[in-house]
Structure formats: structure tokens, C-alpha cells
Amino acid sequence: MNKKYIFCEECRNEVLYTIKEELMTDTIKGTEYSYNGKKAYCSDCGSLVYVPEINDYNLKALYDVYRIANNIISLEDILIIPKKYSIGKRPLSLLLGWGEQTFSRYADGDMPTKQYSDILKKILDDPNYYLEILENGKSNLKSTLSYEKSKEAVTKILNLKTGSINKSRISIAIEYILYKCEDITPLALQKALYYIQGFFCAFYDEYIFSEECEAWVHGPVFKDVYIKYRDYHFDSIESCDSFDDSELTTQEKVIYDNVIKYFCCYSGKILEYFTHNEKPWISARGNLPPSASSNKIITKESINEYFSEIKEKYHMIVPNDMRLYAHEIFNSL
């Protein structure tokens, strides 16, 4: 647990405090929303203490839940848009025919209306739609340079996207993992893909990978991925130098990023231990001895059922909440 100093009104002194994660409930526009927040407690008297950073954290967590419940674009996705299309915040507002500061306000945390949110979502996910807006609205821009830079960026994205049409989702996922992770072995990669499949299905009710996963001795394995990287043995796989985010949907990216953050921080052997204590692998193996080879399928249905139960058990509301499960299973080692 994190411990820092803060002023306690009960003790009337600077004290250490302890942060605890708790399920919290607050109201926005007359509707209650539950979210996984944090509270700080004085280490001397046990009373609640006010910590500005924790208050900000809870407010963001609450707004994240509100955005999801009302299908409003996330702040993280808003911030991706100007980077993706190489355009400034003010020029983007002008391009859309909005007030000059509108997009800047959204980038600072203000909540967009549902109408504006839908436009921003479509811009983020559909480069062709953005290109159409760019061409139709270029006369609104104060500088031709803004138009030219953004046109170059979106054209590059569309060319790359055309080249990736024949790639499988699992191949794109692997490229992204190898781009983000500097040190990942074939064993750890397999487990990352398994957790991506599980959590994507739990949060979005669809299977991201069509490939079947098998219950091997060392945990879940996608056979074709094993064959491709088996020559690395226990060494780290060579990383990717670049990756274009336009190859991912926003839903894919948020699941990938959280699996990388909360699971890929562990070694392949630790992740193997995780999966050896989870129902999908255990059920697929049945009564096989621990060292027995097997190509039995871990069914997609069993993965969906298990991770949906985990999502409910840990009160996961947004993908970032998968950290609760990762931390608990690691602490059980």
C-alpha cells in the first residue's frame, strides 16, 4: 500500500495515510453510478483524510463510468484524435465548425454532448470520415499548413490501413504488444493474448480472436503463434520499432493497453501460474497429469463465462479495473 504524509483534522498533525481501493457510489444528473475509487485513512486515528490527488482520481473514475453508461467518448480517446491526424486543437474545432475553444475544453476534461461525442468517436475510428471533414472544412482553417499536415497524416493512415486488411486480429495484437513491451518471451506473449481474449469478451461481449486456444502443459497456447516464435525459446522476442494505432479500434486499444499494463509486467512463469489457477485451463485439461501433453481446446464459451464472472466478482466497470484481479491473484502467490 502507498503511504504518504497529509494533515489530519482529527489528530491536528501531519500524519501518514493509507490508500484503500473501495467500491463507491455518487450521483450525476440525478442518477447513481458505482465505480472503483480510493479513500485515504489516517494511519494514527483511522479517520478519513482529504487528499487532492485522490479526489481527482475518484472524480475521473466517476466520469469514466458516466461516459461509458451514456456512450460518451473517453478523455483518453479525445486526446488521441489531434495526435492521430496531426492537427492542433483549435484548428480541429474550426474544421468542425465549432467554437474555437470547444475541442480544447473537451481535451481538458469537459464532457462533450452526445451529439459532439458521436462525431468525435466516428472521427477517431474512421479516417475516411475525417478526410471528408478535412476536405469540406478546410476553408475554415486559418492556415493552409494545418490542412497540408493533416492531409498527409490521414493519407498515410489510409494507405497503411489498406495494407493491413489481410492481417488477422491476433497478428495485429502481437505487433502492438511487441511494440509496447521491450522484454516479452513467447510464454508471456501467449498469456497476454489469452487475457486479451478473455477481457475483451467480458467487456464487449464478442471474441476478438477467431483462433482457438489450447490447454498445454504451460498454460493456454495459440498453436500458430507458438510455431511462429518457438525458436526464441525462453528469450525475449524482438520488439517492433513502430506501430500505427489506426490499425486498432478504440475498444481493442483500451483492452490491449490494460492487459499490457497489469499482466505483461509479470514474467511468463508467473502468468503461467495465474492461468493454472483459472477454470478455463483447468476444465480443458480435465484429469490429465500435470506434465501430460495435450491439444485440448479451451473453448471460447468457457473463456467468456469465466472472465464475465471475474468482471462481476471484482465489480469491474471499466477495463482499467482488471488491475484488481491481477493484483489479487499475484498476491496469492
C-alpha positions in Angstrom: 0.0 0.0 0.0 1.1 3.6 -0.7 1.8 5.7 2.4 2.4 9.5 2.4 2.0 12.4 4.7 -1.1 14.6 4.9 -2.7 16.9 7.5 -5.3 15.0 9.7 -8.1 17.3 11.1 -8.7 14.8 13.9 -5.1 14.4 15.0 -4.3 18.1 14.1 -1.0 16.9 12.8 0.9 15.8 9.7 0.4 12.0 9.6 1.0 9.0 7.3 -2.1 7.9 5.5 -3.0 4.6 3.8 -4.9 4.4 0.5 -7.5 1.7 0.1 -9.5 0.9 -3.1 -13.2 0.7 -2.4 -16.4 0.4 -4.4 -18.0 3.9 -4.3 -21.3 5.5 -5.4 -22.0 9.1 -6.5 -24.8 10.9 -8.3 -24.6 12.8 -11.6 -27.7 14.5 -13.0 -30.0 12.5 -10.6 -28.6 9.1 -11.5 -26.4 7.0 -9.2 -23.2 5.5 -10.6 -20.9 2.9 -8.9 -17.2 3.0 -9.6 -13.9 1.7 -8.1 -12.4 4.6 -6.2 -9.9 5.2 -3.5 -10.1 6.6 0.1 -7.3 7.8 2.3 -7.2 7.0 6.1 -5.1 8.4 8.8 -2.6 5.8 10.0 -2.8 7.1 13.6 -6.6 7.5 14.2 -8.1 5.8 11.3 -10.3 8.7 10.2 -10.8 9.7 6.6 -8.4 12.4 5.3 -8.7 14.6 2.3 -6.0 14.2 -0.4 -6.4 16.3 -3.5 -4.9 13.7 -5.8 -7.3 11.0 -4.6 -10.2 13.3 -5.0 -9.1 14.0 -8.6 -8.7 10.2 -9.2 -12.2 9.5 -7.9 -13.7 12.3 -10.0 -12.1 10.9 -13.1 -13.2 7.4 -12.2 -16.8 8.6 -11.7 -16.8 10.5 -15.0 -15.3 7.5 -16.8 -18.2 5.4 -15.6 -20.7 8.1 -16.6 -19.1 8.3 -20.1 -19.4 4.5 -20.5 -23.0 4.4 -19.3 -24.1 7.2 -21.6 -21.9 6.1 -24.5 -19.8 9.3 -24.3 -16.2 9.3 -25.8 -13.5 8.9 -23.2 -11.0 11.6 -22.4 -8.1 9.3 -23.5 -9.7 8.8 -26.9 -10.3 12.6 -27.2 -6.6 13.2 -26.7 -5.7 10.7 -29.4 -7.5 12.5 -32.2 -5.2 15.5 -32.7 -2.1 13.3 -32.5 -3.5 10.8 -34.9 -4.4 13.3 -37.5 -1.5 15.8 -36.9 -3.8 18.8 -36.2 -4.0 21.3 -33.4 -6.9 21.6 -31.0 -8.0 25.0 -32.2 -7.8 24.1 -36.0 -9.7 20.9 -35.3 -12.5 22.9 -33.7 -12.6 25.3 -36.6 -12.5 22.4 -39.1 -15.7 21.0 -37.4 -17.4 24.4 -37.4 -17.4 24.5 -33.5 -16.3 27.3 -31.3 -12.6 27.9 -31.4 -12.0 26.6 -27.8 -14.5 23.8 -27.9 -12.2 20.9 -28.5 -9.6 22.3 -26.1 -12.2 22.3 -23.4 -13.0 18.6 -24.1 -9.3 17.8 -24.1 -9.1 19.5 -20.6 -11.8 17.2 -19.3 -15.1 18.9 -20.0 -17.8 16.5 -21.1 -19.0 16.7 -24.7 -22.6 16.5 -25.6 -23.8 13.2 -27.0 -24.0 14.7 -30.5 -20.4 16.0 -30.4 -19.3 12.8 -28.8 -20.7 10.7 -31.6 -18.8 12.9 -34.1 -15.5 12.6 -32.3 -15.9 8.8 -32.0 -16.5 8.5 -35.7 -13.6 10.7 -36.5 -11.3 8.6 -34.3 -12.4 5.2 -35.7 -13.0 6.2 -39.4 -10.1 8.0 -41.2 -12.3 8.2 -44.3 -14.9 10.2 -42.4 -12.2 12.5 -41.0 -10.8 13.0 -44.6 -14.2 14.1 -45.8 -14.5 16.6 -42.9 -11.0 17.9 -43.7 -11.8 18.5 -47.3 -15.2 20.0 -46.7 -14.0 22.2 -43.8 -10.5 23.3 -45.0 -11.8 26.8 -45.8 -12.5 27.3 -42.1 -8.8 26.9 -41.3 -6.6 29.9 -40.8 -3.5 28.2 -42.2 -3.0 26.0 -45.3 -0.2 24.4 -43.3 -2.6 22.9 -40.9 -4.6 21.4 -43.8 -1.5 20.0 -45.5 0.0 18.4 -42.4 -3.3 16.8 -41.5 -4.0 15.6 -45.1 -0.6 14.0 -45.2 -1.2 12.2 -41.8 -4.7 10.9 -42.8 -3.5 9.8 -46.2 -0.7 7.8 -44.6 -3.1 6.2 -42.2 -5.4 5.1 -45.0 -2.5 3.7 -47.0 -1.4 1.7 -44.0 -4.9 0.6 -43.3 -5.3 -0.8 -46.8 -2.1 -2.8 -46.4 -3.4 -4.3 -43.1 -6.7 -5.5 -44.4 -5.5 -9.1 -44.8 -3.9 -9.2 -41.3 -5.6 -11.2 -38.6 -6.6 -9.5 -35.4 -4.3 -11.7 -33.5 -1.3 -10.7 -35.7 -2.1 -7.0 -35.2 -2.4 -7.6 -31.4 1.0 -9.3 -31.4 2.6 -6.4 -33.3 1.1 -4.0 -30.8 2.3 -6.0 -27.8 5.8 -6.3 -29.2 5.8 -2.5 -29.9 4.8 -1.7 -26.3 6.8 -4.3 -24.5 10.5 -4.2 -24.5 11.0 -7.6 -22.9 8.4 -10.3 -23.5 9.0 -14.0 -24.0 6.9 -16.4 -26.1 5.4 -17.8 -22.9 4.3 -14.3 -21.7 3.0 -13.4 -25.1 0.7 -16.4 -25.1 -0.7 -15.5 -21.8 -1.2 -11.8 -22.8 -3.2 -13.0 -25.9 -5.3 -15.2 -23.7 -6.1 -12.4 -21.3 -6.9 -10.1 -24.2 -9.4 -12.6 -25.5 -11.0 -13.1 -22.1 -11.3 -9.5 -21.0 -12.4 -8.2 -24.4 -15.2 -10.7 -24.4 -16.1 -9.8 -20.8 -16.3 -6.1 -21.5 -17.6 -6.0 -25.1 -19.4 -9.4 -25.4 -17.6 -10.6 -28.5 -14.5 -12.7 -29.3 -11.6 -10.6 -30.6 -9.7 -13.6 -32.0 -11.1 -16.3 -34.1 -8.2 -18.6 -33.4 -8.7 -21.5 -30.9 -6.7 -21.6 -27.7 -5.3 -25.0 -26.4 -4.6 -26.2 -22.9 -0.9 -27.1 -23.0 1.2 -28.0 -20.0 2.4 -24.5 -19.5 -1.0 -22.8 -19.8 -3.2 -21.5 -22.7 -1.5 -21.5 -26.1 -2.4 -20.4 -29.6 -0.7 -23.0 -31.6 0.2 -21.0 -34.7 1.7 -18.2 -32.5 3.8 -20.9 -30.7 5.1 -22.2 -34.0 6.0 -18.7 -35.2 8.0 -17.8 -32.1 9.2 -21.1 -30.8 12.8 -20.5 -31.9 13.1 -17.8 -29.3 12.6 -20.5 -26.6 13.0 -18.6 -23.2 14.5 -15.5 -24.8 12.6 -12.2 -25.3 11.1 -11.8 -28.7 12.5 -9.0 -30.9 10.4 -5.9 -30.4 8.7 -3.8 -33.1 10.1 -0.4 -33.8 6.8 1.2 -34.9 3.1 0.7 -34.9 0.2 2.6 -36.4 -2.6 3.0 -33.9 -5.1 3.3 -36.7 -5.0 -0.5 -37.1 -6.8 -0.8 -33.8 -10.3 0.1 -32.8 -10.7 2.2 -29.6 -12.1 -0.9 -27.8 -9.2 -3.0 -28.8 -6.6 -0.5 -27.8 -8.1 0.0 -24.3 -8.1 -3.7 -23.6 -4.6 -4.2 -25.1 -3.2 -1.3 -23.0 -4.6 -2.5 -19.8 -3.5 -6.1 -20.3 0.0 -4.9 -21.1 0.0 -2.6 -18.0 -1.4 -5.1 -15.5 -0.4 -8.5 -16.8 2.7 -8.1 -19.0 4.5 -6.6 -16.1 4.9 -10.2 -14.8 7.1 -12.9 -16.2 5.8 -15.7 -18.3 6.2 -18.2 -15.5 4.1 -16.0 -13.1 1.4 -15.6 -15.8 1.6 -19.4 -16.3 0.8 -19.8 -12.6 -2.1 -17.4 -13.0 -3.7 -19.5 -15.7 -3.0 -22.7 -13.9 -5.4 -21.5 -11.2 -8.2 -20.4 -13.6 -11.2 -22.5 -14.6 -10.8 -22.5 -18.4 -7.4 -24.2 -18.4 -8.2 -26.5 -15.5 -11.5 -27.6 -17.1 -10.0 -28.2 -20.5 -7.2 -30.3 -19.0 -9.6 -32.5 -17.1 -7.9 -35.4 -15.3 -4.7 -35.2 -17.3 -1.5 -35.4 -15.3 0.3 -32.0 -14.8 3.1 -33.0 -17.3 0.9 -34.7 -19.9 0.9 -33.1 -23.4 -2.5 -32.0 -24.7 -4.1 -30.1 -27.6 -7.5 -29.9 -25.9 -9.3 -26.7 -26.8 -10.1 -24.1 -24.2 -13.5 -23.2 -25.6 -14.3 -19.6 -26.3 -17.5 -20.2 -24.3 -15.6 -21.2 -21.2 -13.3 -18.2 -21.5 -16.3 -15.9 -21.9 -18.1 -17.4 -18.9 -15.0 -17.3 -16.6 -14.0 -13.7 -17.4 -17.6 -12.5 -17.2 -17.7 -13.9 -13.7 -14.4 -12.3 -12.8 -15.7 -8.9 -14.1 -18.8 -9.2 -12.0 -16.9 -10.5 -8.9 -14.5 -7.6 -8.9 -17.1 -5.0 -9.8 -15.2 -4.2 -12.9 -16.8 -1.2 -14.6 -14.1 0.0 -17.0 -11.2 -2.1 -18.4 -8.7 -0.4 -16.1 -10.4 -2.3 -13.2 -8.8 -5.5 -14.4 -5.9 -4.4 -12.2 -8.0 -5.5 -9.1 -7.9 -9.1 -10.4 -4.2 -9.0 -11.4 -3.1 -7.7 -8.1 -5.1 -10.2 -6.1 -4.0 -13.3 -8.0 -0.4 -12.1 -7.8 -0.7 -11.6 -4.0 -1.9 -15.2 -3.7 1.5 -16.5 -5.0 
